[in-house]
Amino acid sequence: MSWKFLKYGLFLAALLCLTSSLAAETFGSGGEECDNHIVIQGSSNINKFQFINHNPQINPSAGTHQLPNPYQQIRIPVHAFTGPGNRMLNDFFKMVNATEHPYILIEIEPRELADFDETTGMTNFRTDITLAGVTQTYVVPCETVFCETSGFILKGDLEIELTDFKIDPPEKVFGAVKVNNEVFITFAFRFRSEEFLTEKMKQ
């Protein structure tokens, strides 16, 4: 009897391992990796903070640059960010002047104009970021992740300084708490249209 139970237990264990493996193969590459979001991270002299927005509004071919192939524009509603607490969120909204500038705008140059770096495998995109009504231009190394269902994700990250956008790093409690000037932005924008792809990427 004990041998039968042992064989039955081994069979269940093997079945469980197989099921887990198949689940990982089925859902592992199409889930979080194809999530559309932007994350803003910063710190002060006493803590760190992070705000995330899962609602970037992708507007293909809607950029302000007058080119045969317009920049890809992403509008990010500031009030759609979530964070560690209402107080920190309200401080963030105030810092970026969300009342007068309710959107962060990111405009990414067409794929045809971007430079591919064979050493890193990344593509360097000229990117305009408008924060609190001020626009700055950066060159952002990005990678492309194709989704199982449709479309693809453009992933990148960069460091900015608040003062570049005429934002004074906030101070609280009579200067005892000081926000650092450096802020890190990480994004993963999901494009459903193939307009962003070149023939080289389609091959």
C-alpha positions in Angstrom: 0.0 0.0 0.0 2.8 2.4 0.9 4.4 1.8 -2.5 1.2 2.7 -4.3 0.9 5.9 -2.4 4.6 6.7 -3.1 4.1 6.1 -6.9 0.9 8.3 -6.8 2.8 11.0 -4.9 5.6 11.0 -7.5 3.1 11.1 -10.3 1.4 14.2 -8.8 4.7 15.9 -8.2 5.8 15.3 -11.8 2.4 16.6 -13.1 2.7 19.7 -10.9 6.2 20.4 -12.2 5.1 20.0 -15.8 2.0 22.2 -15.3 4.2 24.9 -13.7 6.7 24.7 -16.6 4.0 25.0 -19.2 2.4 28.0 -17.4 5.7 29.8 -17.3 6.3 29.2 -21.0 2.7 30.4 -21.8 2.5 33.5 -19.7 6.1 34.4 -18.9 7.0 36.4 -22.0 3.6 38.2 -22.7 2.7 39.6 -19.3 4.7 42.2 -17.5 7.2 42.5 -20.3 4.4 43.9 -22.5 3.0 46.2 -19.9 2.6 49.8 -20.9 3.9 52.1 -18.2 6.3 54.9 -17.1 8.0 55.1 -13.7 9.6 58.2 -12.1 12.0 57.6 -9.3 13.8 60.0 -7.0 15.1 60.5 -3.6 15.7 62.9 -0.8 18.3 63.1 2.0 16.1 60.7 4.1 14.1 58.4 1.7 13.3 57.3 -1.8 10.1 57.7 -3.8 8.6 56.1 -6.9 5.6 57.1 -9.0 4.1 54.9 -11.7 1.6 55.5 -14.4 0.0 52.7 -16.4 -1.9 55.0 -18.7 0.5 56.6 -21.2 -1.5 57.8 -24.2 0.3 56.7 -27.4 -0.5 59.0 -30.3 1.4 57.6 -33.3 2.4 60.3 -35.9 1.1 63.1 -33.7 4.3 64.8 -32.8 4.9 68.5 -33.2 8.0 68.1 -35.4 7.3 68.9 -39.0 8.9 65.9 -40.7 7.8 63.5 -43.5 7.7 60.9 -40.6 6.5 62.8 -37.5 7.7 62.0 -34.0 5.7 59.5 -32.0 4.0 61.4 -29.2 3.1 60.0 -25.8 0.9 62.0 -23.5 1.1 61.0 -19.8 -1.6 62.4 -17.5 0.1 63.5 -14.4 -2.9 62.9 -12.1 -2.9 59.2 -13.2 0.3 58.5 -11.4 0.2 56.4 -8.3 2.7 56.5 -5.4 3.4 55.5 -1.8 0.9 58.0 -0.3 -1.4 60.9 -1.0 0.9 63.4 0.7 3.9 62.5 -1.5 1.7 62.4 -4.6 0.3 65.9 -3.9 3.9 67.1 -3.4 4.8 65.6 -6.8 1.8 67.2 -8.5 2.7 70.5 -7.0 6.4 70.1 -8.0 5.5 69.5 -11.7 2.8 72.2 -11.6 0.1 69.6 -12.7 -2.7 72.2 -12.4 -1.3 74.3 -15.3 0.5 71.4 -17.1 -1.6 68.2 -16.6 0.4 66.2 -19.1 4.0 65.1 -19.4 4.8 64.9 -23.1 7.4 62.6 -24.6 8.1 62.7 -28.3 10.3 60.1 -29.9 12.0 60.5 -33.3 11.0 58.1 -36.1 12.9 54.8 -36.3 14.4 55.8 -39.7 16.3 58.6 -38.0 17.5 56.8 -35.0 21.0 55.3 -34.7 21.5 51.6 -34.0 24.4 50.7 -31.7 25.8 47.3 -32.8 27.9 47.1 -29.7 25.0 47.4 -27.2 22.2 46.2 -29.5 20.3 49.3 -28.4 18.8 52.0 -30.7 19.5 55.6 -29.7 16.4 57.7 -30.1 16.4 61.5 -30.0 13.6 62.2 -27.5 12.0 65.4 -26.4 10.5 65.5 -22.9 8.2 68.3 -21.8 7.8 68.6 -18.0 6.1 71.5 -16.2 5.9 73.3 -19.6 9.6 73.1 -20.3 11.1 70.9 -23.1 14.5 69.3 -23.0 16.0 66.9 -25.6 17.9 63.7 -24.8 19.3 60.8 -26.7 17.8 57.7 -25.1 19.1 54.1 -25.7 16.1 51.9 -26.2 15.4 48.2 -26.8 12.4 46.7 -28.7 10.5 43.8 -27.2 8.0 42.1 -29.4 4.8 40.9 -27.7 3.2 37.5 -28.3 -0.2 38.9 -29.2 0.4 42.0 -31.3 2.6 45.1 -31.4 5.8 45.7 -29.5 7.2 47.5 -26.5 9.8 50.3 -26.7 11.8 50.2 -23.4 14.3 52.8 -22.2 15.5 54.8 -19.2 17.3 58.0 -18.6 18.4 60.4 -15.8 17.2 64.0 -15.8 17.8 66.9 -13.5 14.8 68.9 -12.1 16.6 72.2 -12.6 16.8 71.6 -16.3 13.0 72.0 -16.3 13.2 75.1 -14.1 12.0 73.1 -11.1 13.6 73.9 -7.8 14.1 70.6 -5.8 11.6 70.9 -3.0 12.5 71.3 0.6 10.3 70.3 3.5 10.3 70.9 7.3 12.3 74.1 7.1 15.0 72.6 4.9 15.5 69.4 6.9 14.2 67.3 4.1 15.7 68.1 0.6 14.7 66.3 -2.6 17.7 65.5 -4.8 18.0 67.1 -8.2 18.5 63.9 -10.1 15.4 62.0 -11.2 15.3 58.6 -13.0 12.7 57.8 -15.7 12.0 54.3 -16.9 9.4 53.7 -19.6 7.9 50.8 -21.6 5.6 52.1 -24.3 3.5 49.7 -26.2 2.9 50.4 -29.9 0.3 48.5 -31.8 1.0 50.0 -35.2 3.8 48.9 -37.5 4.4 52.5 -38.6 7.3 52.7 -36.1 9.2 49.7 -37.6 11.7 49.7 -40.4 12.1 46.9 -42.9 15.2 45.9 -41.1 13.3 45.3 -37.8 10.6 43.3 -39.6 13.0 40.8 -41.0 
